[in-house]
Amino acid sequence: MDSTHAASSNHRHPDGWNTVPVPERVAQRAITRVVKQEDGCWISTYSIGTHGYAQVGWQDGGVRGLVLAHKAAWVAVNGQVPMAMTLDHTCKVRPCVNPAHLRLLPNIENARRNQGDDFPMGGCRHGHPNSDLMRMARRTKSGERRWGVTCRQCMKDSQARWTAANPNGHRDAQLRYAEKKRKAA
């Protein structure tokens, strides 16, 4: 997760990420308030959010800003994070702000890796290329529509396995639907 947001931006949506530049004074502050550990991690002494990341706030002309401390530390050493990119902790320690423990990743790669599956970059967990990724919507039990990204080839393989295990599956579903429709009429 990496979002920089002002009070008015939508920090849950990727279009709202990286839109507020981190002021240089905030970036410098982020790398000075740390406890350096033997394993190389720099643990921030700033407040830790419910997400587990340290966060730094500031105020400019009555406008408040908030940034994750590891992003501010990156900015202090490497400059602003480009749009559509996010920072990944290679050490997997969320309050760590050591720029040497951070790497730039496309948002989609970081989202796929945050489930604990650190599979090779550039492809899905089964090795299919990123060109096979597709955006799709699914419905939750409450009927809400949720968008996500999945691998086209993995989905085809999954459907083939289901069809092989359920040879009459589609026909049975069609019959159940027709029966339900007939009862409703």
C-alpha positions in Angstrom: 0.0 0.0 0.0 1.3 3.4 -0.8 -0.9 6.5 -0.9 -0.3 10.1 -0.6 -3.5 12.0 -0.1 -4.9 15.3 1.0 -8.1 15.4 3.0 -10.2 15.7 -0.1 -8.7 12.9 -2.3 -10.0 9.4 -2.6 -7.1 7.3 -1.1 -8.8 4.0 -1.8 -8.7 4.6 -5.6 -5.3 4.3 -7.5 -6.1 7.5 -9.4 -5.8 9.4 -6.1 -2.4 7.9 -5.3 0.8 9.9 -5.8 -1.1 13.1 -6.7 0.2 15.2 -3.8 4.0 15.7 -3.9 5.9 15.2 -0.6 7.5 18.5 0.5 11.3 18.3 0.9 11.1 19.3 4.5 8.7 16.4 5.3 10.9 14.0 3.4 14.0 15.0 5.4 12.1 14.7 8.7 11.0 11.2 7.8 14.6 9.9 7.6 15.8 11.5 10.8 13.2 10.2 13.2 14.2 6.6 13.1 15.6 3.8 15.3 18.2 1.9 13.3 18.2 -1.8 13.9 20.9 -4.5 13.4 19.1 -6.1 10.5 19.3 -2.8 8.6 15.7 -1.7 9.1 15.1 2.0 10.1 12.0 1.9 12.2 10.1 5.2 12.1 9.2 6.8 15.4 6.2 8.5 13.8 2.6 7.3 14.5 1.6 3.9 13.1 -1.7 3.8 11.3 -4.1 0.9 11.5 -2.6 -0.5 8.3 0.8 -0.9 10.1 2.7 1.8 8.2 4.3 4.9 9.8 2.7 8.1 8.6 3.9 11.7 8.6 1.6 14.7 8.5 2.2 18.4 7.6 0.3 21.6 7.2 0.8 24.2 4.5 -1.3 27.4 4.4 -4.2 25.8 6.2 -4.1 22.6 4.0 -3.2 19.4 5.8 -1.3 16.6 4.1 -0.5 13.1 5.1 2.0 10.7 3.6 3.3 7.2 4.6 6.7 7.6 6.1 8.4 5.1 3.9 7.3 7.2 0.8 8.7 10.4 2.4 12.0 8.6 3.1 12.1 7.4 -0.6 11.5 11.0 -1.7 14.3 12.3 0.5 16.8 10.0 -1.3 15.4 9.3 -4.8 12.8 12.0 -5.6 9.1 11.8 -6.1 7.4 8.4 -6.8 6.1 8.4 -10.4 2.4 8.0 -11.1 1.1 4.4 -11.4 4.1 3.3 -9.3 4.2 2.3 -5.6 6.9 1.3 -3.1 7.3 -2.3 -2.0 9.1 -3.2 1.3 11.7 -5.9 0.4 12.2 -6.5 4.1 8.4 -6.9 4.7 8.6 -4.7 7.8 5.9 -2.1 7.5 7.2 0.7 9.8 10.7 0.4 8.1 11.7 3.6 6.2 15.1 2.5 5.0 15.2 3.5 1.3 17.6 0.6 0.6 14.7 -1.7 1.7 12.3 -0.2 -0.8 11.8 -0.8 -4.5 9.5 0.8 -7.1 6.8 -1.4 -8.5 3.9 -0.8 -10.8 0.7 -0.6 -8.6 -0.7 -3.9 -10.1 2.5 -5.8 -9.2 2.4 -4.6 -5.7 -1.3 -5.4 -5.3 -0.6 -9.0 -6.5 2.3 -9.4 -4.2 0.7 -8.1 -1.0 -1.1 -11.4 -0.4 2.2 -13.0 0.6 2.8 -14.6 -2.8 6.0 -13.2 -4.0 5.9 -14.8 -7.4 8.1 -13.7 -10.3 7.6 -10.1 -11.6 6.1 -9.8 -15.1 3.7 -12.7 -14.8 1.1 -14.5 -12.7 1.9 -17.1 -10.1 1.8 -19.8 -12.8 4.2 -17.9 -15.0 1.8 -16.6 -17.6 2.9 -13.1 -19.0 1.3 -9.9 -17.8 -0.2 -9.5 -21.3 -2.7 -12.2 -20.2 -4.1 -10.1 -17.4 -7.6 -8.9 -17.8 -9.9 -6.7 -15.7 -13.2 -8.3 -14.6 -16.1 -7.7 -12.3 -17.5 -10.2 -9.8 -20.6 -9.9 -7.6 -20.3 -10.3 -3.8 -23.0 -12.2 -1.9 -24.7 -8.9 -1.2 -24.8 -8.2 -4.9 -22.1 -5.5 -4.9 -20.0 -5.3 -8.0 -16.2 -5.6 -7.3 -13.5 -5.1 -9.9 -10.3 -7.0 -10.0 -7.6 -8.3 -12.2 -7.1 -11.9 -13.2 -4.9 -13.9 -15.6 -6.9 -14.9 -18.7 -5.0 -18.2 -19.1 -5.4 -19.2 -15.5 -9.2 -18.5 -15.8 -9.4 -20.7 -18.9 -7.5 -23.5 -17.1 -9.8 -23.2 -14.1 -12.9 -23.4 -16.2 -11.5 -26.4 -18.1 -10.9 -28.2 -14.8 -14.4 -27.4 -13.5 -16.0 -28.6 -16.8 -14.0 -31.8 -16.6 -15.1 -32.4 -13.0 -18.7 -31.4 -13.7 -19.7 -32.8 -17.1 -23.4 -32.0 -16.7 -22.7 -28.8 -14.7 -23.8 -26.3 -17.3 -26.9 -28.3 -18.3 -27.9 -28.8 -14.6 -27.5 -25.0 -14.0 -29.7 -24.3 -17.1 -32.4 -26.7 -15.9 -32.4 -25.1 -12.4 -32.7 -21.7 -13.9 -35.6 -22.7 -16.2 -37.4 -24.3 -13.3 -37.0 -21.2 -11.1 -38.3 -19.0 -14.0 -41.3 -21.3 -14.5 -42.2 -21.2 -10.8 -41.9 -17.4 -10.7 -44.3 -17.0 -13.7 
